[in-house]
């Protein structure tokens, strides 16, 4: 979808959808992080519990051997071959598990939102330090002779000291459980904040959508109902630069055009003088067209002569100016040709046009005397052969749209019939604002 500079509603909708997608993505990412954190915490807890199992196994093995140590060389030699390797494998297993716990603890998120992670790492360090001291003391009890370890001394050392390691392991489990609970409490708080923020944003979005779209559409519907009930010309309040604004402007234009057309059709078919009909045309056209100057000419059948029938301006027009305009019109091929055209003619920038076209004498006077910059010329031809030319001018350049020109062309036959059959005969009308 290509977005233009005036497609602000599309831009807003796309921006809203983008924000929604980004928000949903952020929420999914947030939930994913929470799930990973919870998984990591549960995995750490599982590893520590397994560490506790290893520690209890070591303590049981040491206690059993200390209470049943052999008193002669035969059983001792057997224990060196069987019991001692198993004993050392239990200790090595505890080593590996403790290393795994330390890595898992270090991998947990840290920072201002994870203050409990610091105390957890301290607990892991305490267990590591205690275990290192335990292994060192155990090795001293076994002695330096690898082939003849003092198994009974080592077992007694385990019996007397392993409880300390188990207590450290138990404290670590408790710390992890507290950490997990703190994380859950923190996550609950963050979830509450996220839900509140999402709710607030959703509410603001609903309010914006109602104010920017629903309410404005409702006003347009109400405007359509007013026009349907006969309130032609009803206008909507217009603000903004989006598609609904353009739609409102289009409605206002349609409403004004409808009122203009219906009123003019009524006035032109109603009995009245040229003066009254020109005045009505001026009044009604002002609501639809930019207009500061209006002239009605009667043209000959050959289109070689023109006679001013009526003149209307938003400022007084002197007799001299009127005569100058009428005289120059007789020699302006552009005006004469426009009177014979089948469709209206418009000049969007008269100052530029008269510079490029020296023969446009009447148009030059229109710029010089009346200070007009745009003009529309509407040829008139009634059903009984009367012909004329309606000139509408405005001070601003590019005053008339193609739509307005086309409408005046469609109304030209009705205007011609109404003016041709006006009461009171043909007389020059000079009406000043």
N, C-alpha and C positions, 0 to 999 in steps of 0.2 A: 504493500500500500504506500503510495507516494503522498507525502504530506506537504502541502503548500503553506505559504505564510498566513493565509486566511483560514486554514483548517485547524483553528485552535481547539475546537471540541475533540477532533480526532487526536490531536496532540495530547490533550488532557486524558482522554480515554487510554491511549497507548501508554502514557506515563503512569496512569493508575494501574493498568494491567502489569506493566513492568515492575512497579513497586510491589504489587501483589506477588508476582513471581519471585522477586528478590526476597520479599519477606518470608514467603513459603520456603524458599531455598535456605534462608538463614535459620528458620525454625527447624527444618530437617537437619541442617548441619548441627544446630544446637542440641537436638535430641540425639543425634549420632554421637556427639562428643560425650553427652551424659551417659549414653549406653556403654561407650567404650570405657569411661571412667568407672562405672559400676562394675563392668566385667573385670577391669584391671584390679579393682579393690577386692572383688570376690575371689579372683585368682590368687591374689596375695594372701588372703585369709586362708584359702585352701592349702597353699604352700606352707604357711606357718603351722597349720594344724598337722600337716604331715611331718614337719620338723619336730613338733611336740611328740608325735608317735615315735619317731626315731630316738628322741631323748629318753622316753619312757622305756623303750626296748633296751637301750644301753644301761639304764639304771637297774632294770630287772636282771639283765645278764650279769652285771657286776655284783648285785646283791646275792644272787644264787651261787655264784662261784665263791664269793667271800664266805658264805656260810657252809660251803661244802668243799673247801679246798683239800686236795689230796695230801697225804703225809708220807708218801714214798715216791721213788723215782718212776716207777712204771706208769701209774696214772698221770703223773706230771708230764712225762714224755708224750703221752697220748694227748693231753690237753694242749701242749705246745703245737702239736700237729693239727688238731681239730678245733679246739676252743679258741686259741689265740688268733688264727686267721679270721674266724667268724667275728670275734670281738673287734678286730681292727676294721673289718668291712662295715660294721655298724657305725664305728666312729667316722670312717670316710664318707659313709652315706649321710651322716649328720653334717659333715663339712660341705658336701655338695649341695645339700638342701638349704643350708644356711646361705651359701653363695647365691643360690637361686632366689631366695627371699630378699637378699640385699639388692639384687638387680631389679626385681619386681618393685621393690619399694622406691628405688631411685627413679624408675620409669613413671611413677605417678606424677600427675600435674602438680606444679608448685606455683607460688605467687601469692598476691594479696587475697585471692579468693580461696586459697588452699592452705591456710595457716596451720592446719592440723598436720600437714605433711612434714613439717619441720620436727615436731615432737615424735612422729613415727620414725623418721630417719635416726633420731637420737636413740630411740629404743633399739633399733636394729644395730646401731654401733655398740650399744651396751652389751647386747647378746654376743656380737662378734668378739668384743674385748673379753668378755667373760669366758667364752668358749676357747679363745686362744690361750688364756691363762690356764683353763682346765686341761687342755691338751698338753701344755708344757709341763704341768704338775704330774699328769698321768704318765708322761714319758719318763720323767725323773723317777717315778716309782717303779717302772718296769726295769730301769737300769740301762747301762750302755752295752751290755752283752746281748746281741740280737738273737743268738741261738739259745740263750737261757734267760728269757724274760721272767721277771718276778711277778708272775701272774696273780698271786695272792695279794701282794702289795697293791698292784694295779687295781684289782677288784675292790679292795677295801677303799682305795682312793675314790673310785667311782661311787661306791656305796655312800661314802661320807660327803661327796661334793656335787654329785649330779643333781641333787635336789635344787641347788642354787641355779644351775642351768635351766632346769625345768621351771623354776619360778620366773626367771628372765623370759623364757618362752611364753609362759602364761601371761606375764605383763605385756609382752608384745602383742599377743592375741587380743587382750583387752584394749590396748591402744588402737589396734586396727579396727576393732568393732566400734570404738568411739569415733574414729576417723570416718568410717563409713556412715555412721549415724549423723555426724556433722555435715558430711557431704549431702546426705539425703535431706537434712533440714535446710541447708543452703539451696539445694535444688528446688525444694518446695517454695522457698521465698522467691527465687528467680522465676519459677513457673508462674507464681502469683503476679509478679511484676509484668512478665511477658503477656499473661492473659489480660491484665488490666490495660497495658499499652495497646494490645491488639484490639481490645474492645473500644478503647478511646479512638483509635485510628478508624475503626469500622464505623463508629458513630459519626465522626467527622466526615468520613466518606459519604455516608448516607445523607448527612446534612448538606454537604456540597452538591451531591447529585440531585437532591430535591431542589435546592436553590438554583443550580446552574442548568438543570435539564427539565425536571418534572414541573416545577412552578412556571417556568417560561413556556413550556408546551401548553400547560393549562391556560395561561393567559392568551396564547394564540388560539386555542380552541374557543375560549370565551369571545375573542375578537371575531372569529369566523361566525359564531352564533349571532353576534351583534349585526354583522353584515347580512347574514341570512334573514334576520328579522327586519331588514330594511334600513339599518343605520349605515348607509353607504358613506364612505369617507372616514369611517372609524379608524383611528391610528393607535398603534401600539407604542409603548415607551421602548426606545431602542438604545442599547448600550453594549459595548463589547466589540469583539472582532471575530467571533467564531461563526460556525455554520448556522446556529440558531439566530444569531444577530442578522446574518444575511437573509435568513428565512423571514424574520420579522420585517426587515426592510422591503423584501419582496411583497409581503402581505400589505404593508402600508402603501406601496406603490400600486398594487392591484386595487386596494380599497379606494385610493384617491382617483385612480384611473376610472374605476367603475362609477364613482360619483360624478366625475367630470363628464363621462360619456352619457350617462343617463340624464344628467341635468342639461347638457347641451342639446341632446335630442329633444328633450321636452321644450326647451326655450326656442329652439329653431323652428319647431312645428307649432308653436304658440304665436298668436297674432301679436304684433308689436313693431315698433319702429327700428330702423337700422341702429339708431342711437342706443336703444334699450338692449338690442341683441348683442351689439359690440360690447356694451358695458357688462352684460351677463357673461359673454365669452371671456372678457378680461378677468372678471372676478373668479370664475370657475377655473380658468386655465392657470391662474396664480397658485392654486392649490396643487397643481400637478406639474406645471412647466415653469422654469425660470423665465420671467417675462418682465421687462421694464419699458417696452415700447411695442406698439401694435399699429399696423396700418392695413386698411382695406382698399384695394384698387379695383376699378372696373376696367377691363381690357376689351379692346375691339375684337371682332371676330378673326381678324387677320393677325392679331397679336402685335400690331405695330404702334398702338397708342395705349396710353394708360391714364386713367382719371382717378384722383384720390377721392374716395367716398367717405372714409372715416379715419380718424387718427386718435390714438390713445397713448398717453405716456405717463410715467410716474412723476414727471416734472412738466411745467408749462412749456408749450411749443409756440413760438412766435409765428405770425403770418409769414414773415420773411423766410423762416426756416422751412415752413410747410411748402411755400412756393418753390424754394430751392430744391427740395426733395422731389416735388412733382415734376419740375422741369428737367432735372437730371435723369429721372426715371425714363423719360421719353427717348433718351439717347443711350441708355445702358442696355447693351445687348444681353448682358447676363440676367438682368431682371426680366426683360422681355422674353428671353428664352425660357426662363423658369416658369413664366406664366403659361407657356404652351406645353410644358412637360406634363406627362401623365401622373408623375409622382412628385412629392415634395423634394425640395433641394435645401441643403443646409451648408453653411459656411462656418467652420469651427473657430477660425482665427482671422477676423476681418483685417486687422492691421497688416498682418503678413500677406494676406491675399491681395489687398489693393496695392501694395508695394510691387508685387510680382505681376499685377494685372492693371496697367494704367488706364484701360478703357472702362473699368468698373467705376463710373463717375458717381452714380447714385449711392453705391456702397461706400465710396470715399466720404461723401457727405454724411452718411449715417454714422460713420466713425468720428468725423470731424465735429459735426454739430451735436449729435445725440450721444456720443461717447459709448456706442455699442460695440461689442467685440464678437458676438455670435448672432447669427440670423437664420431663421427657417422660413422658407418661402413655400406656401401651400397653394397650388393652383386650384381654382374653383370652377366647376362647370355644372350648372343646374340642368334639370331635365328639359326645360323649355328653351335652352340655348344661351342663357346668360352666362358670362364668363368673368372671372375676377381672379385676384391674387391676394392672399392673406399673408402678411409679413409679420413675424413675431421675432423680437430681438431681446438680447440680454447683455448685460455689461460684462459678464465673465466669459472668458474663452471656453470653448468646448462645452457649451451649456446644454446642448441637446443630444440625447442618446438616439441610437438607431431605433429603439423601441418607441420612443416618443414621436419620432418622425413618421414611422409606420402607422401609428395610431392616428395622427393628424391626417395622413393620407386616406385612411379608412373612413374618417369623418368628413372628408372634404365634400362629398356629394350632399350630405345632410346639411352642412354649413351653407353650401351654395344654394340649395333649395330654400332654406330659411331666410337667407339674406336677400335672395332675388325676389321674394314675395313679402318683404317687410312693408309695413304700413307707412304711409306718409311720403312715399316717393323717394327719390334719390337725392340726398342732400349731404353736404359735407358736415361731418360731426367733429368738433374739436373739443375733446374732454380732457381736462388736466386733473391730476390727482389732487 
